[in-house]
């Protein structure tokens, strides 16, 4: 898998280039071009990206941000989105921009909320220095694991976190232990220093707590699509973490056109 084209989108009037700069690690995964969707012009971002040997274009954001993002993804063949968004009051029925982007994006999204820069050390050590991978072994989590293994060369330390939110039988506890061991082995086999942990409580709260406990610089999660009725009342763990985390959070959709493109390429070759 190669990440050839990244879309950086923001609704912040004066975005920081540092938030985009910390994602330059994607050059090692084939990144060739960055498309910036901004509310107004910025000072020579194209020149600064050229210093990284990357092509780039800056597009003005007109109208609601979400439709603009989705249109560019479809038209430009975007591989991954980096969304740096304002933290705003949540709307009960319509949902926040983060929530709607989690549900709608056909490609993985890295959320860089406006205060993620307060996370200690993520720029100095690298955004993938200390990663928290949240898993419940659902199909969505498995897709996230498969996708994230493409970043293995950049990862230094990894914490695997599973959150228990119900009473477990002895059999359940044995199965949980086996899954933790198996998942850890997957990462160890890829030469990633990984440890596994179990938390108990509300999943999104415990994942955020674990990120603080281990001083994580990045969070990885999967997400699945839901029916329109379920969307209204959903309390999806992935979007809650993406909204509230103070470190960059990667949300990987269970089915996406990046996966379909790769399947098509394999058929052609």
Short mmCIF file of the C-alpha atoms (twelve columns), coordinates in Angstrom:
data_MODEL
# 
_entry.id   MODEL 
# 
loop_
_atom_site.group_PDB 
_atom_site.id 
_atom_site.type_symbol 
_atom_site.label_atom_id 
_atom_site.label_alt_id 
_atom_site.label_comp_id 
_atom_site.label_asym_id 
_atom_site.label_seq_id 
_atom_site.Cartn_x 
_atom_site.Cartn_y 
_atom_site.Cartn_z 
_atom_site.pdbx_PDB_model_num 
ATOM 1   C CA . UNK A 1   0.000   0.000   0.000   1 
ATOM 2   C CA . UNK A 2   1.305   3.435   -0.902  1 
ATOM 3   C CA . UNK A 3   -0.065  6.769   0.264   1 
ATOM 4   C CA . UNK A 4   0.394   8.842   -2.868  1 
ATOM 5   C CA . UNK A 5   -1.926  11.780  -2.239  1 
ATOM 6   C CA . UNK A 6   -2.875  13.376  1.088   1 
ATOM 7   C CA . UNK A 7   -5.692  15.858  1.603   1 
ATOM 8   C CA . UNK A 8   -5.102  18.308  4.442   1 
ATOM 9   C CA . UNK A 9   -8.385  20.012  5.327   1 
ATOM 10  C CA . UNK A 10  -9.099  22.510  8.092   1 
ATOM 11  C CA . UNK A 11  -11.752 24.919  9.302   1 
ATOM 12  C CA . UNK A 12  -9.245  26.883  11.403  1 
ATOM 13  C CA . UNK A 13  -8.711  30.427  10.112  1 
ATOM 14  C CA . UNK A 14  -4.972  30.463  10.821  1 
ATOM 15  C CA . UNK A 15  -3.787  26.836  10.653  1 
ATOM 16  C CA . UNK A 16  -0.282  25.870  11.738  1 
ATOM 17  C CA . UNK A 17  2.031   24.336  9.151   1 
ATOM 18  C CA . UNK A 18  3.533   22.295  11.994  1 
ATOM 19  C CA . UNK A 19  0.405   20.124  12.095  1 
ATOM 20  C CA . UNK A 20  0.962   19.175  8.452   1 
ATOM 21  C CA . UNK A 21  4.735   18.981  8.784   1 
ATOM 22  C CA . UNK A 22  4.579   16.218  11.365  1 
ATOM 23  C CA . UNK A 23  2.909   14.003  8.717   1 
ATOM 24  C CA . UNK A 24  5.898   14.169  6.382   1 
ATOM 25  C CA . UNK A 25  6.721   10.639  7.533   1 
ATOM 26  C CA . UNK A 26  4.299   9.562   4.787   1 
ATOM 27  C CA . UNK A 27  6.999   10.366  2.230   1 
ATOM 28  C CA . UNK A 28  8.468   6.991   3.192   1 
ATOM 29  C CA . UNK A 29  5.174   5.385   2.124   1 
ATOM 30  C CA . UNK A 30  5.135   6.910   -1.332  1 
ATOM 31  C CA . UNK A 31  3.550   10.320  -0.660  1 
ATOM 32  C CA . UNK A 32  3.917   12.444  -3.774  1 
ATOM 33  C CA . UNK A 33  1.350   15.215  -3.470  1 
ATOM 34  C CA . UNK A 34  -0.512  17.188  -0.818  1 
ATOM 35  C CA . UNK A 35  -3.799  18.967  -1.517  1 
ATOM 36  C CA . UNK A 36  -4.646  21.653  1.054   1 
ATOM 37  C CA . UNK A 37  -8.263  22.727  1.574   1 
ATOM 38  C CA . UNK A 38  -8.117  25.946  3.589   1 
ATOM 39  C CA . UNK A 39  -10.590 28.674  4.579   1 
ATOM 40  C CA . UNK A 40  -8.210  31.352  3.281   1 
ATOM 41  C CA . UNK A 41  -4.742  31.739  1.839   1 
ATOM 42  C CA . UNK A 42  -1.648  30.888  3.895   1 
ATOM 43  C CA . UNK A 43  1.971   31.933  3.648   1 
ATOM 44  C CA . UNK A 44  3.820   29.865  1.041   1 
ATOM 45  C CA . UNK A 45  2.808   26.375  2.142   1 
ATOM 46  C CA . UNK A 46  3.418   25.172  -1.406  1 
ATOM 47  C CA . UNK A 47  7.012   26.388  -1.240  1 
ATOM 48  C CA . UNK A 48  7.558   24.776  2.134   1 
ATOM 49  C CA . UNK A 49  6.162   21.461  0.881   1 
ATOM 50  C CA . UNK A 50  8.433   21.713  -2.160  1 
ATOM 51  C CA . UNK A 51  11.335  21.651  0.311   1 
ATOM 52  C CA . UNK A 52  10.144  18.122  1.138   1 
ATOM 53  C CA . UNK A 53  10.154  17.244  -2.599  1 
ATOM 54  C CA . UNK A 54  6.346   17.136  -2.664  1 
ATOM 55  C CA . UNK A 55  3.945   18.537  -5.202  1 
ATOM 56  C CA . UNK A 56  1.114   20.525  -3.663  1 
ATOM 57  C CA . UNK A 57  -1.926  22.633  -4.397  1 
ATOM 58  C CA . UNK A 58  -3.936  24.934  -2.163  1 
ATOM 59  C CA . UNK A 59  -7.691  25.131  -2.694  1 
ATOM 60  C CA . UNK A 60  -10.034 27.629  -1.047  1 
ATOM 61  C CA . UNK A 61  -12.753 26.161  1.133   1 
ATOM 62  C CA . UNK A 62  -16.162 27.310  -0.115  1 
ATOM 63  C CA . UNK A 63  -19.333 26.359  1.693   1 
ATOM 64  C CA . UNK A 64  -19.646 23.490  4.208   1 
ATOM 65  C CA . UNK A 65  -16.358 21.700  4.766   1 
ATOM 66  C CA . UNK A 66  -17.608 18.084  4.749   1 
ATOM 67  C CA . UNK A 67  -19.052 18.099  1.181   1 
ATOM 68  C CA . UNK A 68  -15.907 19.853  0.005   1 
ATOM 69  C CA . UNK A 69  -13.703 17.160  1.532   1 
ATOM 70  C CA . UNK A 70  -15.736 14.311  0.056   1 
ATOM 71  C CA . UNK A 71  -15.809 15.911  -3.403  1 
ATOM 72  C CA . UNK A 72  -12.016 16.287  -3.443  1 
ATOM 73  C CA . UNK A 73  -11.523 12.712  -2.246  1 
ATOM 74  C CA . UNK A 74  -13.615 11.437  -5.156  1 
ATOM 75  C CA . UNK A 75  -12.226 13.762  -7.808  1 
ATOM 76  C CA . UNK A 76  -8.559  13.630  -6.840  1 
ATOM 77  C CA . UNK A 77  -8.083  9.984   -5.831  1 
ATOM 78  C CA . UNK A 78  -7.029  10.943  -2.319  1 
ATOM 79  C CA . UNK A 79  -5.294  8.174   -0.333  1 
ATOM 80  C CA . UNK A 80  -5.721  9.612   3.172   1 
ATOM 81  C CA . UNK A 81  -7.235  12.685  4.826   1 
ATOM 82  C CA . UNK A 82  -5.637  14.780  7.566   1 
ATOM 83  C CA . UNK A 83  -8.390  16.897  9.133   1 
ATOM 84  C CA . UNK A 84  -7.406  19.665  11.547  1 
ATOM 85  C CA . UNK A 85  -10.704 20.799  13.053  1 
ATOM 86  C CA . UNK A 86  -12.044 23.213  15.627  1 
ATOM 87  C CA . UNK A 87  -13.427 21.805  18.823  1 
ATOM 88  C CA . UNK A 88  -17.038 22.914  18.905  1 
ATOM 89  C CA . UNK A 89  -20.145 22.149  20.942  1 
ATOM 90  C CA . UNK A 90  -21.738 18.865  19.887  1 
ATOM 91  C CA . UNK A 91  -25.059 18.853  18.095  1 
ATOM 92  C CA . UNK A 92  -27.278 16.010  19.251  1 
ATOM 93  C CA . UNK A 93  -28.997 15.017  16.013  1 
ATOM 94  C CA . UNK A 94  -26.949 16.561  13.226  1 
ATOM 95  C CA . UNK A 95  -23.683 15.489  14.852  1 
ATOM 96  C CA . UNK A 96  -20.295 17.165  14.847  1 
ATOM 97  C CA . UNK A 97  -18.080 17.534  11.782  1 
ATOM 98  C CA . UNK A 98  -15.756 14.892  13.237  1 
ATOM 99  C CA . UNK A 99  -18.627 12.439  13.679  1 
ATOM 100 C CA . UNK A 100 -19.968 12.998  10.181  1 
ATOM 101 C CA . UNK A 101 -16.519 12.686  8.615   1 
ATOM 102 C CA . UNK A 102 -15.903 9.398   10.466  1 
ATOM 103 C CA . UNK A 103 -19.175 8.080   9.053   1 
ATOM 104 C CA . UNK A 104 -18.800 9.416   5.531   1 
ATOM 105 C CA . UNK A 105 -15.155 9.149   4.543   1 
ATOM 106 C CA . UNK A 106 -14.308 6.343   2.086   1 
ATOM 107 C CA . UNK A 107 -10.609 6.628   3.038   1 
ATOM 108 C CA . UNK A 108 -8.721  6.648   6.363   1 
ATOM 109 C CA . UNK A 109 -8.745  9.931   8.280   1 
ATOM 110 C CA . UNK A 110 -6.173  11.347  10.681  1 
ATOM 111 C CA . UNK A 111 -7.855  13.808  13.032  1 
ATOM 112 C CA . UNK A 112 -5.674  16.702  14.167  1 
ATOM 113 C CA . UNK A 113 -8.009  18.686  16.401  1 
ATOM 114 C CA . UNK A 114 -6.927  22.244  17.016  1 
ATOM 115 C CA . UNK A 115 -5.209  21.543  20.346  1 
ATOM 116 C CA . UNK A 116 -3.404  18.297  19.437  1 
ATOM 117 C CA . UNK A 117 -0.166  20.272  19.442  1 
ATOM 118 C CA . UNK A 118 -0.178  20.222  23.249  1 
ATOM 119 C CA . UNK A 119 0.669   16.511  23.188  1 
ATOM 120 C CA . UNK A 120 4.168   16.235  24.621  1 
ATOM 121 C CA . UNK A 121 6.958   15.276  22.293  1 
ATOM 122 C CA . UNK A 122 5.004   14.194  19.233  1 
ATOM 123 C CA . UNK A 123 6.914   16.558  16.950  1 
ATOM 124 C CA . UNK A 124 10.355  15.930  18.442  1 
ATOM 125 C CA . UNK A 125 10.018  12.139  18.626  1 
ATOM 126 C CA . UNK A 126 7.851   11.627  15.545  1 
ATOM 127 C CA . UNK A 127 4.112   11.210  15.291  1 
ATOM 128 C CA . UNK A 128 4.390   7.393   15.291  1 
ATOM 129 C CA . UNK A 129 6.920   7.236   18.132  1 
ATOM 130 C CA . UNK A 130 4.503   5.776   20.709  1 
ATOM 131 C CA . UNK A 131 1.276   4.427   19.219  1 
ATOM 132 C CA . UNK A 132 -1.845  3.210   20.968  1 
ATOM 133 C CA . UNK A 133 -3.777  0.627   18.936  1 
ATOM 134 C CA . UNK A 134 -7.317  0.162   20.283  1 
ATOM 135 C CA . UNK A 135 -8.866  -3.179  19.358  1 
ATOM 136 C CA . UNK A 136 -11.985 -5.172  20.141  1 
ATOM 137 C CA . UNK A 137 -11.141 -7.758  17.426  1 
ATOM 138 C CA . UNK A 138 -14.156 -6.776  15.387  1 
ATOM 139 C CA . UNK A 139 -13.849 -6.781  11.574  1 
ATOM 140 C CA . UNK A 140 -13.323 -3.009  11.789  1 
ATOM 141 C CA . UNK A 141 -10.414 -3.460  14.212  1 
ATOM 142 C CA . UNK A 142 -8.867  -6.107  11.995  1 
ATOM 143 C CA . UNK A 143 -9.021  -3.764  8.993   1 
ATOM 144 C CA . UNK A 144 -7.359  -1.053  11.062  1 
ATOM 145 C CA . UNK A 145 -4.594  -3.463  12.059  1 
ATOM 146 C CA . UNK A 146 -3.966  -4.537  8.457   1 
ATOM 147 C CA . UNK A 147 -3.845  -0.928  7.313   1 
ATOM 148 C CA . UNK A 148 -1.638  0.262   10.146  1 
ATOM 149 C CA . UNK A 149 0.979   -2.419  9.516   1 
ATOM 150 C CA . UNK A 150 1.909   -0.408  6.432   1 
ATOM 151 C CA . UNK A 151 3.385   2.171   8.845   1 
ATOM 152 C CA . UNK A 152 5.513   -0.372  10.718  1 
ATOM 153 C CA . UNK A 153 8.851   1.151   9.700   1 
ATOM 154 C CA . UNK A 154 7.930   4.391   11.482  1 
ATOM 155 C CA . UNK A 155 6.588   2.871   14.720  1 
ATOM 156 C CA . UNK A 156 8.915   2.636   17.715  1 
ATOM 157 C CA . UNK A 157 6.645   1.618   20.626  1 
ATOM 158 C CA . UNK A 158 3.102   0.259   20.480  1 
ATOM 159 C CA . UNK A 159 0.461   -0.327  23.154  1 
ATOM 160 C CA . UNK A 160 -2.413  -2.686  22.324  1 
ATOM 161 C CA . UNK A 161 -5.484  -1.753  24.355  1 
ATOM 162 C CA . UNK A 162 -8.727  -3.677  24.761  1 
ATOM 163 C CA . UNK A 163 -11.543 -2.272  26.881  1 
ATOM 164 C CA . UNK A 164 -13.903 -4.562  28.789  1 
ATOM 165 C CA . UNK A 165 -17.373 -3.092  29.207  1 
ATOM 166 C CA . UNK A 166 -19.264 -6.136  30.437  1 
ATOM 167 C CA . UNK A 167 -18.851 -8.999  32.898  1 
ATOM 168 C CA . UNK A 168 -16.678 -11.810 31.502  1 
ATOM 169 C CA . UNK A 169 -16.953 -15.530 32.067  1 
ATOM 170 C CA . UNK A 170 -13.849 -17.654 32.675  1 
ATOM 171 C CA . UNK A 171 -14.008 -18.746 29.031  1 
ATOM 172 C CA . UNK A 172 -14.252 -15.128 27.922  1 
ATOM 173 C CA . UNK A 173 -11.183 -14.262 29.988  1 
ATOM 174 C CA . UNK A 174 -9.217  -17.125 28.439  1 
ATOM 175 C CA . UNK A 175 -10.247 -16.025 24.947  1 
ATOM 176 C CA . UNK A 176 -9.279  -12.451 25.761  1 
ATOM 177 C CA . UNK A 177 -5.826  -13.521 26.929  1 
ATOM 178 C CA . UNK A 178 -5.322  -15.591 23.775  1 
ATOM 179 C CA . UNK A 179 -6.349  -12.706 21.521  1 
ATOM 180 C CA . UNK A 180 -4.017  -10.300 23.297  1 
ATOM 181 C CA . UNK A 181 -1.116  -12.721 22.914  1 
ATOM 182 C CA . UNK A 182 -1.920  -13.335 19.229  1 
ATOM 183 C CA . UNK A 183 -2.242  -9.634  18.431  1 
ATOM 184 C CA . UNK A 184 0.976   -8.772  20.255  1 
ATOM 185 C CA . UNK A 185 2.780   -11.516 18.316  1 
ATOM 186 C CA . UNK A 186 1.621   -9.995  15.018  1 
ATOM 187 C CA . UNK A 187 3.394   -6.756  15.898  1 
ATOM 188 C CA . UNK A 188 6.441   -8.453  17.422  1 
ATOM 189 C CA . UNK A 189 6.848   -10.457 14.209  1 
ATOM 190 C CA . UNK A 190 6.979   -7.115  12.389  1 
ATOM 191 C CA . UNK A 191 9.764   -6.016  14.775  1 
ATOM 192 C CA . UNK A 192 7.521   -3.546  16.622  1 
ATOM 193 C CA . UNK A 193 8.038   -3.255  20.380  1 
ATOM 194 C CA . UNK A 194 4.481   -4.034  21.538  1 
ATOM 195 C CA . UNK A 195 2.741   -4.638  24.859  1 
ATOM 196 C CA . UNK A 196 -0.916  -5.536  25.499  1 
ATOM 197 C CA . UNK A 197 -3.220  -4.051  28.140  1 
ATOM 198 C CA . UNK A 198 -6.782  -4.471  29.365  1 
ATOM 199 C CA . UNK A 199 -8.905  -1.591  30.656  1 
ATOM 200 C CA . UNK A 200 -12.465 -1.695  31.990  1 
ATOM 201 C CA . UNK A 201 -15.232 0.893   31.597  1 
ATOM 202 C CA . UNK A 202 -16.653 3.010   28.804  1 
ATOM 203 C CA . UNK A 203 -14.489 2.271   25.747  1 
ATOM 204 C CA . UNK A 204 -13.879 5.834   24.561  1 
ATOM 205 C CA . UNK A 205 -13.066 7.054   28.079  1 
ATOM 206 C CA . UNK A 206 -10.679 4.192   28.766  1 
ATOM 207 C CA . UNK A 207 -8.904  4.589   25.417  1 
ATOM 208 C CA . UNK A 208 -8.303  8.267   26.177  1 
ATOM 209 C CA . UNK A 209 -7.100  7.314   29.665  1 
ATOM 210 C CA . UNK A 210 -4.712  4.725   28.227  1 
ATOM 211 C CA . UNK A 211 -3.340  7.318   25.795  1 
ATOM 212 C CA . UNK A 212 -2.541  9.546   28.772  1 
ATOM 213 C CA . UNK A 213 -1.172  6.663   30.871  1 
ATOM 214 C CA . UNK A 214 1.360   5.693   28.198  1 
ATOM 215 C CA . UNK A 215 2.069   9.195   26.870  1 
ATOM 216 C CA . UNK A 216 0.952   8.078   23.410  1 
ATOM 217 C CA . UNK A 217 1.760   10.259  20.409  1 
ATOM 218 C CA . UNK A 218 -0.834  8.637   18.116  1 
ATOM 219 C CA . UNK A 219 -4.047  6.577   18.371  1 
ATOM 220 C CA . UNK A 220 -5.270  4.026   15.801  1 
ATOM 221 C CA . UNK A 221 -8.837  2.694   15.592  1 
ATOM 222 C CA . UNK A 222 -11.213 1.089   13.126  1 
ATOM 223 C CA . UNK A 223 -14.788 2.101   12.409  1 
ATOM 224 C CA . UNK A 224 -17.730 0.540   10.594  1 
ATOM 225 C CA . UNK A 225 -20.634 2.052   8.691   1 
ATOM 226 C CA . UNK A 226 -24.076 2.003   10.255  1 
ATOM 227 C CA . UNK A 227 -27.606 2.256   8.915   1 
ATOM 228 C CA . UNK A 228 -29.191 5.701   8.764   1 
ATOM 229 C CA . UNK A 229 -31.395 5.062   11.820  1 
ATOM 230 C CA . UNK A 230 -28.497 3.815   13.923  1 
ATOM 231 C CA . UNK A 231 -26.427 6.807   12.862  1 
ATOM 232 C CA . UNK A 232 -28.765 9.205   14.640  1 
ATOM 233 C CA . UNK A 233 -28.403 7.493   18.014  1 
ATOM 234 C CA . UNK A 234 -24.898 6.065   17.616  1 
ATOM 235 C CA . UNK A 235 -22.353 6.630   20.370  1 
ATOM 236 C CA . UNK A 236 -19.513 5.283   18.267  1 
ATOM 237 C CA . UNK A 237 -16.298 4.850   20.204  1 
ATOM 238 C CA . UNK A 238 -14.134 5.903   17.260  1 
ATOM 239 C CA . UNK A 239 -15.694 9.315   16.725  1 
ATOM 240 C CA . UNK A 240 -15.752 10.080  20.462  1 
ATOM 241 C CA . UNK A 241 -12.034 9.357   20.691  1 
ATOM 242 C CA . UNK A 242 -11.348 11.383  17.525  1 
ATOM 243 C CA . UNK A 243 -13.289 14.334  18.953  1 
ATOM 244 C CA . UNK A 244 -11.632 14.386  22.346  1 
ATOM 245 C CA . UNK A 245 -8.097  13.026  21.933  1 
ATOM 246 C CA . UNK A 246 -5.232  15.488  22.333  1 
ATOM 247 C CA . UNK A 247 -3.007  13.419  20.040  1 
ATOM 248 C CA . UNK A 248 -3.530  12.652  16.339  1 
ATOM 249 C CA . UNK A 249 -6.060  9.861   15.837  1 
ATOM 250 C CA . UNK A 250 -6.256  7.625   12.772  1 
ATOM 251 C CA . UNK A 251 -9.711  6.208   12.021  1 
ATOM 252 C CA . UNK A 252 -9.791  3.468   9.372   1 
ATOM 253 C CA . UNK A 253 -13.124 2.612   7.686   1 
ATOM 254 C CA . UNK A 254 -13.900 -1.079  7.347   1 
ATOM 255 C CA . UNK A 255 -14.552 -0.759  3.611   1 
ATOM 256 C CA . UNK A 256 -13.120 1.958   1.437   1 
ATOM 257 C CA . UNK A 257 -12.176 2.807   -2.102  1 
ATOM 258 C CA . UNK A 258 -8.442  2.616   -1.279  1 
ATOM 259 C CA . UNK A 259 -8.991  -1.096  -0.675  1 
ATOM 260 C CA . UNK A 260 -11.064 -1.479  -3.860  1 
ATOM 261 C CA . UNK A 261 -8.383  0.275   -5.903  1 
ATOM 262 C CA . UNK A 262 -5.733  -2.105  -4.595  1 
ATOM 263 C CA . UNK A 263 -7.878  -5.128  -5.488  1 
ATOM 264 C CA . UNK A 264 -8.374  -3.748  -8.987  1 
ATOM 265 C CA . UNK A 265 -4.634  -3.138  -9.367  1 
ATOM 266 C CA . UNK A 266 -3.914  -6.743  -8.366  1 
ATOM 267 C CA . UNK A 267 -6.371  -8.013  -10.996 1 
ATOM 268 C CA . UNK A 268 -4.750  -5.861  -13.673 1 
ATOM 269 C CA . UNK A 269 -1.225  -7.003  -12.817 1 
# 
